[in-house]
Amino acid sequence: MPGTVLLLAAAPLGRGRLVDAAGVLPVLAAVAPAVLSGTDTANVVELADPLEPQAVLTRLRAAAASPGPLTVYVTGQLQLDRRQHQPHLALARTTPATVRYTALPWHWIREELRLRSAADTALVVDLHADTEAWRHVTERGLDSGRNTAVYGRVAPAAGRRGPAEPAYMKTVATLLRSGHRPPLEELHQQAVGRIARETTGNLLLADAGGHAVPVPRVPPAAPASPTAFTTVTAAFPSPRSEDPHAAISAAVRAGRHAEADGMAARYEAEAVRGYGAASEQALHWSEVRADLAMFAGDPVRSCRAWLTVAETRLAAGQAVDAPAVEGAVDRAHHQWIRIKDTARARELGPALAQLRLRVPGRRRGALESVQRELGRLQAAR
């Protein structure tokens, strides 16, 4: 089965650029697609200094829906939005004041990949972080989801004139140009070994589960550095051995959508019994089922499920601008506009409009869009 590769290199234009992200693309592009993917054949999508987060999301969503193995190579810089203090991948138009609207929220990457299995989904990253984002990732790690293997590094801002070089990703590309892609953990170790001096003090990501947790490293032959965190490596076991998401993903790829939903429904019921309907455990499986409905081509069921998730989160006291709440409403909206049955669209429209009043989201004009379309549907009775 052919693989899919997404090459994403992004950084602000002008003074805010911490890293010459796009400079790595010619080196990566010189690698054969099959080697980038680790499969016999592969499709490669390249995004160089994209302008709009929604455009990146569209490409990411398409890549995540691909049936074969997926590898996403991300080079760029992390910044926090001033409202929620969540990490974002800065894009070409991003400034410190506009992160929320012009950068790609990192949790969008996590959310788009969460239905895939870690056995066939990997992120390879070379990221530079400004001061606030660096403090965030060293304290909390970089959460990319438990179903995604993540390898790479996050570096603090260089503190020198001009953007830094994406040395880690260039080294990875150079190693791959040999024509062979070793297991990603081995490739990561080879790359770090070649640029050990340049990665000193970085957050190193080498985790099959997708979440790196900072731990201090004390050099063996010297007193601890004044820097609280130096080289960091995650130490979580793989989710691969008994991963229900892998079985569900396999069923979706085979077109067995009812079977996939049935499995997710059983896990959802167990989570509700064990933790409650508003628990993260139960809501996770509700979200999985909403996505499964989308993959099955049932936007009505998917929209209704996302509306329920959003309402449950709000009723539990979550903030209207919490990423999980915004994401649920955005996905409900996304599925609603794909409903071709006007009666069903008319039925779900008022609930979506009410949610949009409370959760306007990041896309300007989303509420007005729902209201216009709902007016059109009601006039067509």
C-alpha positions in Angstrom: 0.0 0.0 0.0 1.4 3.4 -0.9 2.4 5.8 1.8 1.7 9.5 2.2 4.3 12.1 3.2 3.5 15.7 4.2 6.4 18.1 4.2 5.5 21.3 6.2 8.0 24.1 6.6 6.6 27.3 8.2 7.9 30.4 9.9 6.9 34.1 10.0 8.2 36.4 7.3 10.4 39.2 8.6 11.9 39.9 12.0 9.9 37.3 13.9 11.5 34.4 12.0 13.5 32.2 14.4 14.4 29.5 11.9 15.0 29.2 8.2 12.3 26.5 7.9 11.8 26.5 4.2 15.5 26.1 3.6 15.2 22.4 4.4 12.7 21.6 1.7 15.1 21.4 -1.2 17.1 18.8 0.9 14.0 16.8 1.7 12.7 17.0 -1.8 15.9 15.4 -3.0 15.0 12.3 -1.1 13.0 9.7 -3.0 9.3 9.7 -1.9 9.4 6.0 -1.1 12.4 6.6 1.3 10.7 9.5 3.0 7.7 7.3 3.6 9.5 4.0 4.3 7.1 2.3 1.8 7.4 0.9 -1.8 5.7 4.0 -3.2 4.5 7.3 -1.7 2.6 10.5 -2.4 4.3 13.7 -1.3 2.6 16.9 -0.4 4.8 20.0 0.2 3.8 23.1 2.1 6.4 25.9 2.1 5.7 29.0 4.3 1.9 28.6 4.1 -0.2 31.7 4.8 -3.5 30.4 6.2 -4.0 27.8 9.1 -7.2 26.6 7.5 -5.3 25.7 4.3 -2.8 23.7 6.3 -5.6 22.0 8.1 -7.2 21.0 4.9 -4.0 19.3 3.6 -3.4 17.7 7.0 -6.9 16.4 7.1 -6.5 14.9 3.7 -3.2 13.3 4.6 -4.7 11.9 7.8 -7.5 10.3 5.9 -5.1 8.4 3.6 -5.3 4.7 3.9 -1.5 3.8 4.1 1.3 4.8 6.4 1.7 8.5 7.0 4.8 10.5 7.9 4.6 14.2 8.6 7.9 16.2 8.6 7.4 19.5 10.3 10.0 22.3 10.4 9.3 25.6 12.0 8.7 27.6 15.2 6.4 27.4 18.2 4.7 30.3 19.8 1.9 30.6 22.4 -1.3 32.5 21.8 -1.9 35.2 24.3 -5.4 34.1 25.2 -5.1 30.4 26.0 -1.3 30.0 26.2 -1.4 27.0 23.8 1.5 26.1 21.4 1.0 27.0 17.8 3.1 26.5 14.7 3.8 30.0 13.4 2.9 30.6 9.7 4.1 33.2 7.3 1.8 36.0 8.6 2.1 35.2 12.2 3.1 38.0 14.7 3.0 37.7 18.5 -0.3 39.6 18.6 -2.0 37.5 15.9 -0.9 33.9 16.9 -4.5 32.8 17.6 -5.7 33.7 14.1 -2.7 33.3 11.9 -0.9 30.3 13.3 -1.7 26.6 13.3 -2.7 25.3 16.8 -0.6 22.3 17.6 -3.6 20.5 19.0 -5.1 20.6 15.5 -2.3 18.2 14.4 -3.0 16.0 17.4 -6.7 15.9 16.7 -6.4 15.2 13.0 -4.1 12.2 13.7 -5.8 10.8 16.7 -7.8 8.1 14.8 -4.7 6.7 13.2 -2.5 4.0 14.7 1.0 4.8 16.0 2.1 1.8 14.0 1.6 3.7 10.7 1.6 7.4 11.8 4.8 9.4 12.6 5.8 13.0 13.1 9.4 14.0 12.5 9.9 17.6 13.8 12.6 20.2 14.0 11.1 23.1 16.0 12.4 26.3 17.5 10.5 28.0 20.3 10.3 31.5 21.5 10.8 32.2 25.2 7.2 31.6 26.3 6.8 28.5 24.1 10.1 27.1 25.3 9.0 27.4 28.9 5.7 25.7 28.0 7.2 22.7 26.3 10.0 22.2 28.9 7.4 22.2 31.7 4.6 20.3 29.9 6.1 18.5 26.9 4.7 18.6 23.4 1.5 16.6 23.3 1.0 15.2 19.8 -1.5 12.4 20.8 -1.0 8.9 22.1 -1.5 7.3 18.7 1.4 9.2 16.9 5.0 8.3 17.0 7.1 11.5 17.4 10.8 12.0 16.8 12.9 15.1 16.6 13.8 18.1 18.7 12.5 21.4 20.0 15.2 24.1 20.4 15.1 27.4 22.3 15.5 30.6 20.4 19.1 31.0 19.4 19.6 34.5 20.7 21.6 35.6 17.7 21.2 37.6 14.6 19.3 36.0 11.8 17.2 32.8 11.8 18.7 29.5 13.0 19.3 26.6 10.7 17.0 23.5 10.9 20.1 21.4 11.5 18.2 18.3 12.8 15.9 18.1 9.8 18.7 18.7 7.3 20.7 15.9 9.0 17.7 13.6 8.7 17.3 14.4 5.0 21.0 13.9 4.4 20.8 10.4 6.1 17.8 9.5 4.0 19.5 10.5 0.8 21.5 7.3 1.2 18.3 5.6 -0.2 17.4 3.7 3.0 15.1 4.7 5.8 15.9 2.8 9.0 13.4 2.6 11.8 12.6 6.1 12.9 14.1 5.6 16.4 17.4 4.6 14.8 17.2 7.5 12.3 16.6 9.9 15.2 19.6 8.6 17.1 21.8 8.8 14.1 20.8 12.4 13.4 21.3 13.5 17.0 24.6 11.8 17.1 25.8 13.8 14.1 24.8 17.1 15.6 25.2 16.4 19.3 26.7 19.8 20.1 23.9 21.6 18.3 21.2 19.7 20.2 22.7 20.2 23.7 20.0 21.8 25.8 17.2 20.8 23.4 14.0 19.0 24.1 14.6 15.7 22.3 11.5 13.8 21.3 11.8 10.0 20.8 8.5 8.5 21.8 6.1 6.0 20.2 3.3 7.4 22.2 3.6 11.0 21.1 4.1 12.9 24.4 7.5 14.0 25.7 7.7 14.7 29.4 10.6 16.9 30.6 13.1 15.4 33.0 16.3 17.1 34.2 19.6 15.7 33.1 22.6 16.0 35.4 25.9 15.6 33.5 27.8 12.6 35.0 31.1 14.3 35.5 30.2 17.8 36.4 27.7 19.8 38.6 24.3 20.3 37.2 24.0 23.1 34.7 22.2 26.3 35.9 19.7 25.5 33.1 16.9 23.6 34.7 16.3 21.4 31.7 18.8 20.2 29.1 18.5 17.1 26.9 15.1 15.5 27.4 13.8 12.2 26.1 10.3 10.8 26.7 10.1 7.4 28.4 6.6 6.1 27.7 6.0 2.6 26.5 4.4 2.1 23.0 0.6 1.9 22.7 1.1 -0.6 19.8 0.6 -3.9 21.6 -3.1 -3.6 22.5 -4.2 -0.4 20.7 -7.9 -0.4 20.0 -7.4 2.5 17.6 -5.3 0.3 15.3 -8.1 -2.3 15.0 -10.7 0.5 14.3 -8.4 2.1 11.7 -8.0 -1.2 10.0 -11.7 -1.7 9.8 -12.2 1.8 8.3 -9.5 1.2 5.7 -11.3 -2.0 4.7 -14.6 -0.2 4.4 -16.1 -2.0 7.4 -17.6 1.2 8.9 -20.4 -0.4 10.9 -17.8 -2.8 12.6 -15.5 0.2 13.4 -18.4 2.1 14.9 -19.5 -0.9 16.9 -16.0 -1.3 18.4 -15.9 2.4 19.3 -19.4 2.2 20.8 -18.4 -0.6 23.1 -15.3 1.4 24.4 -17.5 4.4 24.8 -20.1 2.5 26.9 -17.3 1.1 29.1 -15.9 4.6 29.6 -19.3 6.0 30.5 -19.9 3.2 33.0 -16.5 3.6 34.6 -15.9 7.3 34.5 -19.2 9.1 33.6 -20.6 10.5 30.4 -18.7 13.9 30.8 -15.4 12.3 31.5 -12.5 12.7 29.0 -12.4 8.9 28.6 -16.0 8.8 27.4 -15.8 12.0 25.4 -12.7 10.7 23.6 -14.7 7.7 22.3 -17.7 10.0 21.4 -15.3 12.0 19.3 -13.9 8.9 17.7 -17.5 7.9 16.7 -18.1 11.3 15.3 -15.1 11.0 13.1 -16.1 7.4 12.1 -19.4 8.8 10.9 -17.5 11.3 8.8 -15.4 8.5 7.3 -18.5 6.5 6.6 -20.0 9.4 4.6 -22.7 10.2 7.1 -22.4 14.0 7.9 -25.8 14.0 9.7 -24.7 11.5 12.3 -21.2 13.1 12.5 -22.7 16.6 13.0 -25.1 15.4 15.6 -22.3 13.6 17.5 -20.1 16.7 17.5 -22.9 18.9 18.7 -23.5 16.5 21.6 -19.8 16.5 22.5 -19.6 20.3 22.5 -22.8 20.6 24.6 -21.5 18.0 27.1 -18.2 19.9 27.5 -19.9 23.2 28.0 -22.3 21.7 30.5 -19.3 20.3 32.4 -18.0 23.9 32.8 -15.4 23.9 30.1 -14.6 27.4 28.7 -16.1 28.5 25.4 -12.6 29.0 24.0 -11.2 25.7 25.2 -9.5 23.9 22.3 -11.7 20.8 22.8 -14.9 22.9 22.8 -13.9 25.0 19.8 -12.8 21.9 17.9 -16.1 20.1 18.5 -18.1 23.1 17.3 -15.9 23.6 14.3 -16.2 19.9 13.3 -20.0 20.1 13.8 -20.1 23.1 11.5 -17.8 21.4 9.0 -20.1 18.4 8.8 -23.3 20.4 8.8 -22.4 22.2 5.5 -22.0 18.8 3.9 -25.5 17.6 4.7 -27.4 17.3 1.4 -30.8 16.5 3.0 -32.3 19.9 3.5 -34.7 18.7 6.1 -31.9 17.2 8.2 -29.8 20.3 7.8 -32.8 22.4 8.8 -33.3 20.2 11.9 -29.6 20.5 13.1 -29.1 24.1 12.1 -30.7 25.9 15.1 -28.6 23.9 17.6 -25.4 24.7 15.7 -26.4 28.4 15.5 -27.0 28.5 19.3 -23.6 26.9 19.9 -22.0 29.4 17.5 -23.4 32.2 19.5 -21.5 30.9 22.5 -18.5 29.5 20.7 -17.6 31.8 17.7 -14.3 30.0 17.1 -11.2 31.3 15.4 -12.7 31.6 11.9 -14.1 35.1 11.5 -17.7 35.1 10.2 -18.5 31.5 11.3 -21.7 32.5 13.1 -22.9 34.7 10.3 -22.3 31.9 7.8 -24.5 29.5 9.8 -27.2 32.1 10.1 -27.2 32.9 6.4 -27.4 29.2 5.4 -30.1 28.4 8.0 -32.1 31.4 6.7 -31.7 30.0 3.2 -32.9 26.5 4.3 -35.9 27.9 6.1 -36.9 30.0 3.1 -36.7 26.9 0.9 -39.5 25.1 2.8 
